[in-house]
Amino acid sequence: MLQNENNSNSINPDQFSFDESRFKIRSRTVLNIVKVPAMIGFLIRIKIVKTENQAVGLLISMAAVFLGISVFIIIRSVAVPTAQINPNFITK
């Protein structure tokens, strides 16, 4: 089946661009010098991410994963019954 060149669902790569102007990080300003948060700067400096937005996404994702792991561990520790000692094993 041939695709229609005038398909309204297709994206023209020449006209496609991201508008990142709405997603700026509000960095703190000290003495009129903009400072990027330390964790975000660290991730960019060691080249794990390229932009501040990617760093924020990575940090939020990591927090969500760690929260999920914590909830899993807490639920497992509460749901598993504690061992009960059989009175026959206790010697005087």
C-alpha positions in Angstrom: 0.0 0.0 0.0 1.4 3.4 -1.0 1.4 6.2 1.5 -0.3 9.4 0.5 2.1 12.4 0.3 -0.5 14.7 1.7 -1.3 12.6 4.7 -2.1 14.9 7.6 -0.7 12.4 10.1 2.8 12.5 8.7 5.4 14.8 10.1 7.6 16.9 7.9 11.1 16.7 9.4 12.0 20.1 7.9 9.1 21.8 9.8 9.5 19.8 13.0 11.2 21.3 16.1 11.0 21.2 19.8 10.0 24.2 21.7 12.1 24.0 24.9 11.5 27.6 25.8 8.6 26.6 28.1 10.7 24.1 30.0 13.4 26.2 31.6 14.8 25.3 35.0 14.4 28.0 37.6 18.0 28.2 38.8 18.8 30.2 41.8 20.5 33.6 41.5 23.2 34.7 43.8 24.7 38.2 43.3 23.1 38.3 39.9 24.9 35.1 38.8 22.6 32.3 37.7 23.6 29.0 39.5 22.5 25.6 38.2 21.6 23.2 41.0 24.6 21.0 42.0 23.2 17.6 41.1 22.1 18.8 37.6 25.5 20.4 37.0 27.2 17.2 38.1 25.2 15.1 35.7 26.0 17.5 32.9 29.7 17.8 33.8 30.3 14.0 33.8 28.4 13.8 30.5 25.6 11.5 31.6 23.0 13.9 30.2 23.3 16.8 27.7 20.7 19.3 28.9 19.2 20.5 32.2 15.8 19.1 31.2 17.3 15.6 30.7 19.0 15.8 34.1 15.7 16.7 35.8 14.0 13.8 34.1 16.7 11.4 35.1 16.6 12.6 38.7 12.8 12.3 38.9 13.0 8.9 37.3 15.6 7.7 39.8 13.6 9.1 42.7 10.5 7.2 41.5 12.5 3.9 41.1 14.0 4.3 44.6 10.5 5.1 46.0 9.1 1.9 44.3 11.9 -0.2 45.7 11.4 1.2 49.2 7.6 0.5 49.1 8.3 -3.0 47.8 10.8 -3.7 50.7 8.4 -2.3 53.3 5.4 -4.3 52.0 7.5 -7.5 51.9 8.7 -7.0 55.4 5.2 -6.5 56.7 3.5 -9.2 54.6 5.9 -12.0 55.5 4.9 -13.5 58.8 7.5 -13.7 61.5 8.9 -17.1 62.4 7.1 -18.8 65.3 9.1 -20.9 67.8 7.7 -24.4 68.3 7.5 -25.1 72.1 8.9 -28.6 71.4 12.2 -27.1 70.4 12.6 -25.1 73.7 14.6 -27.1 76.2 14.9 -26.3 79.9 
